[in-house]
């Protein structure tokens, strides 16, 4: 039976992460829709494209974030406060240096993008938009990242989630008011960026209160040895999340980037919910990685592997049924480009579902610090994604982009699973086969029958009602089939809600 350790903190982090993602989804649904109608698809696509180019600069840190997060686990596991302080200040120092480099990158980008982007915005507007969108990112590297990483590693991620949600909600509300008042996109994004700068300052205050680190003492630079290997993982993740829209902007135009952004927003929202709930599992394994109990490790890996498939299948099964109805409603009245792209929508959902199926393996690898050993997997994934996307983009357009991503995600998930099974924790082949077959068949059945019974949806109120119904039916279906094949794990979940009937199961 899976042991009950750190479950309270894990649950709090999971709930707060879920609330954060719901806030992101709601704000992200409302604001771009208002922007499209106020400024047009080209401007919305330009904002999306500039944001992705700015994100590309994160690769300049060379895997610093991933290496730093992993390095916090050892002193936390050993409750060595002095070593924890040494790592924290080394990370903070390097991120301040990186912020200076990032400012230079943003300035260069603002000079280049106006020449290569096909948009209705003029030279000055694109350059200004680039500088403005870079403000909050620079503030993040100066004051926020080191604090966010240590809070995550020590399972205080709920603090970051609450502050992020508050800043995002406030920024979205003010942006809507400014758009309705007729302010330009430049003014709206400038105010929004300033509000997002509040979060890193608040996180800095939290870390001072919780840890009270003294600035005197040694600085531990050991974690830097992992940076090179972590860079490969960072590149692969960036390619997965950002490269597609950049390729569309370069080879097609920003109107198609807007089409991609609307569809991607739906699929990524579901993916981010799964990632946020499962992301804290890395910290649970990481804080016990220095001397793990083999039985504890095996039971928890099997349980969380199953839970990741259940959660991903329920949410993406619902998403596959609803995504095209949502896009049609969301872009109703927009005529400058055709937003309804059903095949593209389905494939985008599948690529994110495969990514979410493999999150647990990636989290375990990170928790145990096996970054160098799995570098080749990250490099292979990135190469497959970029090469196939470019080749297929020229042949079948936007469908080619997502085809490359699907194949890359399959490669990454299989390779990470095989690595975990061989070098960290043995997972029986029969268990893996049963787990994947049941959930993949379940996805096919729920999406097929869901499409058959779902009638035309012509307003958001009806869409929400249908969405709740589809989610409920999908959840009941997967709970039923998992009660047959994974009854013990279902009882663990239900014990939290009905402890009197199911008993207090160890987890």
LINURBEL-V540986 format. One line per field, one symbol per residue. phi: phi as a letter, one per 40 degrees, with the letter a starting at -180 (. if undefined). A space follows every 10 residues. Layout:
phi->???
This chain:
phi->.cccbfcccc cccccccccc cccccccccc cccccdccbh cccccccccc cccccdcccc cggdcccccc ccccccccfc cccccccdcc ccccccccdc ccdccccccc ccddcbccac ccdccccccc ccccdccccc ccbbcccccc ccccgbcccc cccdcccccc cccccccccc cgcccccccc ccccccccdc cccccccccc bfcccchcbc ccdccccccc dcccccccdc cbcdcccccc cbacccccdc cccccccccc cccccccccc cdcccccbcc accccdcccc cccccccccc cccccccccc cbcccccccc bdgcbcaccc bdcdcccccc ccccdcdcdc ccccccccgc cccbdccccc cccccccccc ccdccbgccc dccccdcccc dccccccccd ccbbacbdcc cccccccccc cccccccccc ccccccbbac cccccccccc cccccccccc cccccbdccc cccccccbcc ccgccca
